[in-house]
Every structure is written in structure tokens, then in C-alpha cells.
Amino acid sequence: MPKKKIAIADDHCLVREVMANYLTVQMEAEVRQASSVEELEALIEVEGPFDIILLDLIMPGMMPGLDAIPRLLELNQQHPIVLFSGSASPAVVYEALERGVSGYVEKSQSARSLVNAINFVLAGEIYLPMSVRLNAARPSITDEKGLTPKEIEVLRCLTEGMMNKEIGQSLGVSEVTIKMHVRSICAKLNVKNRTQAAMIGSQFLLV
């Protein structure tokens, strides 16, 4: 039986390499790495479609929004993509599912859970961690406050204490764009500043 081809796209080198080494051994898979959406696209074009792609939520080319997902699915001939991140709100996870991903893995999960999730998705299923399923019934900040998926990701960064410049670098957009998002978030949440916005955001988002 041919080895499974797995692509890991993450801009953190250590995370990428540890995952790649583990999956190479545990799944006897051929694992390739990319540090951005652009690198991942080039990798697919050179090596052909992968059986599954593990795609970091926040890295160059992914933000703002999740627009890269449909393009990557088409390029990878509709083979599954699993989103993975240190933290993502249920609203963002379900937005990604609507765009075609086959699951979401939290970086806090065990390595064995990652293997189980990959096998689950390769069997044609949708994988979600229990934490997302349990919190799906919580009030959605998209519904309650009218925030867009892009604004939700900026708000998440605010709850983590990040400054505008850091958020812009993390999401791959300009600091001016982030300032516009912050103003819009404050207006929708009816607060005066980013600190108050972060406090409200922490009531909705999984941080």
C-alpha cells in the first residue's frame, strides 16, 4: 500500500518539524512542510495533490478571512484539509467547515489525538474536538454582535493582549487595516476602547 502524502502548513518551524517527524514515524507517511499558503500552493503544484493537508489558521496567506481554503481545495483536487490552531472560536471553525474543511484540531491536543483525527478524516468523516462541539451552543458573537469572521480573529488577538502592529503581522495585513477593524469592533460592541472590547470578547471566544 502506498504511503499517505501529508502536507503541514504552519509558519512556526518547531511545530511543523515536530509534527512532521511524528507523523512520518507513527503513520509511515510522506510528510512535506510549508510555512505559508504561497509555499503550500507551490508544493502542491510540484508534487501533486496530498491525501490530507494540515493547515494552520493564522499564518501568511490565511488572513484576513478564510478565502484561501476553497482555492487550496481546488488545487489539491478536493482532498481533505484539516484546520489546526492554538485557539479558534466555534464561529470561525464552523465558517471554515462551510468553506470546505474536513475538521479542526487544537494544538493543545495530544499527538495521538492528531493521528486519530487524521485517520478519521481520511475515512471520510468530519473531525471536531469535544470542546468545539460543547461550546457550539454558546452565544455566537457573530449573531449577537454582528462581527464578521475577520473581526472575530482581530478580537481574538485583542483578548491575547496583542498590539495593532503585532496583529497585522500575525494576520498578514497592514496596521492601518487592523486599526479600521478595531474601530468597527468597538462600535459594534458599543465600547470605548480595545481593552473593553477584549473583555467582552473573552465572554464569547475560546481563549
Secondary structure, 3 states (H helix, E strand, C coil): CCCCEEEEECCCHHHHHHHHHHHHHHCCCEEEEECCHHHHHHHHHHHCCCCEEEEECCCCCCCCCCCHHHHHHHHCCCCCEEEEECCCCHHHHHHHHHCCCCEEEECCCCHHHHHHHHHHHHCCCCECCHHHHHHCCCCCHHHHHCCCHHHHHHHHHHHCCCCHHHHHHHHCCCHHHHHHHHHHHHHHHCCCCHHHHHHHHHHHCCC
